[in-house]
Amino acid sequence: MVSQRVKEISYAIREIAAVANNVAKSGKKIYHLNIGDPVIYDFNTPEYISQALADASFNGKNFYVDSLGALELREELSKTLKKSYNINVNADDILATSGVTEAIFFIIATLLENKNEILIPGPSYPLYINYAKFFDGIPVEYELDELNDWEPNIEDLRNKINDKTKAILICSPNNPTGVMYSEKMLKEIINIAGEYNLPILSDEIYDQIIYEKPFSSPAALSNDVPVIGLNGFSKSHLATGWRLGYMYYHDPENKLEDLKTGIAKLARARLSASSVAQYAAIEILKNPGTHTKEMVNKLKERRDYSYNRLRKIEGITCVKPNGAFYLFPKLDFEEFTKWKDDKDFAIDLLKTTGICGVYGSGFGDYGTNHVRFTFLPKIEILEEVYNLLENFLIKAH
Ligand SMILES: Cc1ncc(COP(=O)(O)O)c(C=O)c1O
């Protein structure tokens, strides 16, 4: 009944949640450190944003909009890209999507077939792997080097390019490592893409969730290499459930005409992204508010707390994240012989303590021996979590 391509989909972030639901049935308190959704923690969608969504519906914006997205939204996004990153993208080169998720789906569906390849960071956000395989492509992971603060291993990236390669994907700030690549590294990747005539796909969903350094826009760093930027309203504007994102083409030499035409065709086949969310998003762009900054301030404290607790635990090492809201510690399984791998560890941790993290191998081969914890919960909760984790690991020595 079920196609092989669907059987092969795996999404560890949600799969561990299913195990957590079973554990919860026994009455155990669950600490959800698995899902990157600020709205389910104490980051509420600001009232003016909820109001904008209601207003959009009351003002009659309940129809199918243009498949590329409402023109007013795309014009406003064009102004925002200019203002934030000084890049010139006109409204026709922007497409509103049902989250970055749909944008990734569109691009990969249009780019890949017959075992063509896409270079993705490893460890990887699972969606890239799933969609690449779903469309009969091959996701090829280039190494993010943990010993070099998770920066891409540029030689590994270069060595993995061949005549089947169709694009290089970057995700900075990164999920799951939480690290933002340096500007120097981004320039090197752009140069390599130029050398091999490949477009860059840049997942920028965490561009505003950054702690120390400013965000470097790959499109702003590129003169002629096409960059397809992906972003949305889920994280920075606390609207994960609205399912609204967008993609933009920074393509000064018109190298992406075919791809753009293909993606537009695919977009028409699914009618449109949510109309009310799009009209409400115009209001957010015109009046970005203070919620993102406030969220980042709170998160910084939670990151510091979590990082300081983690690094004191024997058998764990962790790179300090400077973006997004994840920590990706490594477990020394030579010390912790009790567990056979990261999945075994994550499930035992969940059953014993109620702490629900995501096993690292769910983020591809480079994620093995790790676990991903979000630091979205309040400090009081994080304190309980790290006390439990510390005890759990002390007993394992
Ligand atoms: C790197 C990355 N890209 C994309 C998404 C999905 O974003 P959206 O809600 O816009 O579909 C996520 C969600 O966690 C993510 O971490």
The ligand as an SDF file (V2000), in Angstrom:
LIG
                    3D

 16 16  0  0  0  0  0  0  0  0999 V2000
   17.1720   24.7720    9.4370 C   0  0  0  0  0  0  0  0  0  0  0  0
   15.6930   24.7710    9.3260 C   0  0  0  0  0  0  0  0  0  0  0  0
   15.1210   25.0210    8.1430 N   0  0  0  0  0  0  0  0  0  0  0  0
   13.7850   25.0370    8.0130 C   0  0  0  0  0  0  0  0  0  0  0  0
   12.9360   24.7710    9.0760 C   0  0  0  0  0  0  0  0  0  0  0  0
   11.4550   24.7770    8.8560 C   0  0  0  0  0  0  0  0  0  0  0  0
   10.9800   26.0790    8.8660 O   0  0  0  0  0  0  0  0  0  0  0  0
    9.4770   26.4660    8.5010 P   0  0  0  0  0  0  0  0  0  0  0  0
    8.7000   26.5040    9.7700 O   0  0  0  0  0  0  0  0  0  0  0  0
    9.6020   27.8200    7.8650 O   0  0  0  0  0  0  0  0  0  0  0  0
    8.9640   25.4430    7.5440 O   0  0  0  0  0  0  0  0  0  0  0  0
   13.4830   24.5080   10.3350 C   0  0  0  0  0  0  0  0  0  0  0  0
   12.6280   24.1890   11.4910 C   0  0  0  0  0  0  0  0  0  0  0  0
   13.0360   23.7830   12.5320 O   0  0  0  0  0  0  0  0  0  0  0  0
   14.9030   24.5080   10.4540 C   0  0  0  0  0  0  0  0  0  0  0  0
   15.4820   24.2640   11.6280 O   0  0  0  0  0  0  0  0  0  0  0  0
  1  2  1  0
  2  3  1  0
  2 15  2  0
  3  4  2  0
  4  5  1  0
  5  6  1  0
  5 12  2  0
  6  7  1  0
  7  8  1  0
  8  9  2  0
  8 10  1  0
  8 11  1  0
 12 13  1  0
 12 15  1  0
 13 14  2  0
 15 16  1  0
M  END
$$$$
